[in-house]
Amino acid sequence: MNSVVNALREMSPTKKLPLIVLHSRRLKDNLANRPQNKRLIEEWQRSHALYATPNGSNDD
């Protein structure tokens, strides 16, 4: 996913991160707690590029 985010960033004239939309469940699962993923999530949150859809919303 980070490769796609970085590719979109490079395509942007402003070089800003794109909006990343993930279900809030994905920010709390085992994969999110891996150190490399945790760093990415924190970076995206600091950059205000991450939007976590709330529980109960259908993100399909």
C-alpha positions as CSV (number, residue, x, y, z in Angstrom):
1,M,0.0,0.0,0.0
2,N,2.9,2.4,0.8
3,S,4.2,2.0,-2.8
4,V,0.8,3.1,-4.2
5,V,0.7,6.0,-1.7
6,N,4.2,7.1,-2.7
7,A,3.5,6.8,-6.4
8,L,0.4,9.0,-6.0
9,R,2.4,11.5,-4.0
10,E,5.0,11.7,-6.8
11,M,2.2,12.3,-9.4
12,S,0.8,15.2,-7.4
13,P,2.0,18.7,-8.3
14,T,2.2,19.6,-4.6
15,K,3.8,16.3,-3.6
16,K,1.3,16.0,-0.7
17,L,0.2,12.6,0.5
18,P,-3.1,11.5,-1.0
19,L,-6.1,10.9,1.2
20,I,-5.9,7.3,2.6
21,V,-9.2,5.8,3.7
22,L,-9.1,2.7,5.8
23,H,-11.7,1.1,8.0
24,S,-10.9,1.8,11.7
25,R,-10.6,-2.0,12.2
26,R,-7.6,-2.0,9.9
27,L,-5.8,0.4,12.3
28,K,-6.2,-2.0,15.2
29,D,-5.6,-5.4,13.8
30,N,-2.4,-7.5,14.1
31,L,-0.9,-6.2,10.8
32,A,-1.3,-2.6,12.0
33,N,0.7,-3.4,15.1
34,R,3.8,-4.6,13.2
35,P,6.5,-2.0,13.7
36,Q,6.9,-1.1,10.1
37,N,3.2,-0.7,9.6
38,K,2.8,1.2,12.9
39,R,5.4,3.8,11.7
40,L,3.5,4.2,8.4
41,I,0.2,4.7,10.1
42,E,1.7,7.2,12.5
43,E,3.3,9.1,9.6
44,W,0.0,9.3,7.8
45,Q,-1.9,10.4,10.9
46,R,0.7,13.2,11.6
47,S,0.3,14.3,7.9
48,H,-3.5,14.4,8.3
49,A,-3.7,12.1,5.2
50,L,-5.4,9.2,7.0
51,Y,-9.2,8.9,7.4
52,A,-10.5,6.0,9.4
53,T,-14.0,5.0,8.5
54,P,-16.0,4.5,11.7
55,N,-17.3,1.1,12.9
56,G,-20.7,0.3,11.4
57,S,-20.0,2.0,8.1
58,N,-19.9,-0.2,5.0
59,D,-16.6,0.5,3.2
60,D,-17.0,-2.2,0.5
